[in-house]
Amino acid sequence: MSVPGKLELTIKINEFPADVKTVENGWKEFELDCDGQVVSVKVKPKVFKKLEQAQENYPMWVAAIAGKMGLPTENGFVLNEPNIQVFERKPKEPKEPTEPAATATT
């Protein structure tokens, strides 16, 4: 007998979706290309606002879109129950080159 599990997906993006459609009740719908799999995402306006605020307020950001795998589509699948978390990304400071340790000669 197999062990029951829960499949959750997390998709990370760092660009604002290009083709966002407003559908019934103001919900926002967009697609993400994940290595050739097209993932269809539909979220409430309040949830989508997190992406809009990240675009406006942060020069660099990353969003984690989590949900369950839904029905298959022609090129991928629908992401059910999506939720979005946005994080500001800080640019990495370049590491200063360290001088090689001096070797003692005897």
N, C-alpha and C positions, 0 to 999 in steps of 0.2 A: 504494500500500500504506500502511495506517495505521501510526502509531507506537505501539508497546505502552506502556501506562501502568498505574499502580496507583491504584485509587480507595480512598481512606481518608476516613472521616468523623470529625469531632470535634464533639461536642455539649457545650455548656457549660450547667451548671445551678448555681443558688445556693440551692436549696431541697431538703430531704430528700424523696425520693419517698414519696407518701402511701400507696399500696397495694402493699406489698411482700409477695410470696408466697414461702414456702420450699418448694422442690420437691425432686426426688430428690437424694440425697447432700448435703443441706443447702444447695444452691445457692440464690441469691436471684434472683427474677424480678420485674421491674417494667416499667412503660411510661412513656414520655416523649412529651409532645405537642409536636412541633416544627412550629409554624406549620400545624397541621392534619394533619400526617403523624404517625401514632402509631408510635413506634419501640419495639420489644420488646427488652428487655435481660435477659440471664441471665448472672450472674457467680458465681464461686466465693466462699464465705464470707469467705475471706481478703481478696479484692479488695473486697467489699462493706463490710468492716470500715473501710476508709478513709473511706467516707461517714459511717458511724456515729461515728467518732472526730472528724471535722470538725464534726458536729452537736453533739457533747459539748464540744469544746475551743475552738472558735472562734465568736465572736459573729457574724462575717461570713466567708463562705468562698465559693469557686467551685470546681466540679469539672469537669474535662475528661474526657469519656467518648469514647474513640476506638475505632474498629473498622472493619470492612468491611461494605458493604451486602449483606445476605443475602436470603433468600427474601421475596417480597412477601406481605403479609397483607391482610386485608379493608380496613383503614384506613391501612396504611403498609408497614412492612417490619421484618425481624429484623436486629439488629445482630450480626454474627458477630465472634468473637474480641475481645470488648470488654475494654478496659483502662481503669482509672480513676486519674487523678491529681488530688489535692486541694491547693488553695492557700488560705492565709489571706488575706483581703482586709482591708486597713487602710482605715479611713474617711479620706476626703480631707479635709484641713484646709482651712477656708475661706480664700480668698485675702484678704489685707488690701487694702483699697482704696488705690490709690496716688494721691497728690495730683497734679493736673495740673502739668506743668512750667511754671514761671513764664516768661512771655514778656517779653523785654527791650524796652522802648520807648525810642526815641531822640528 
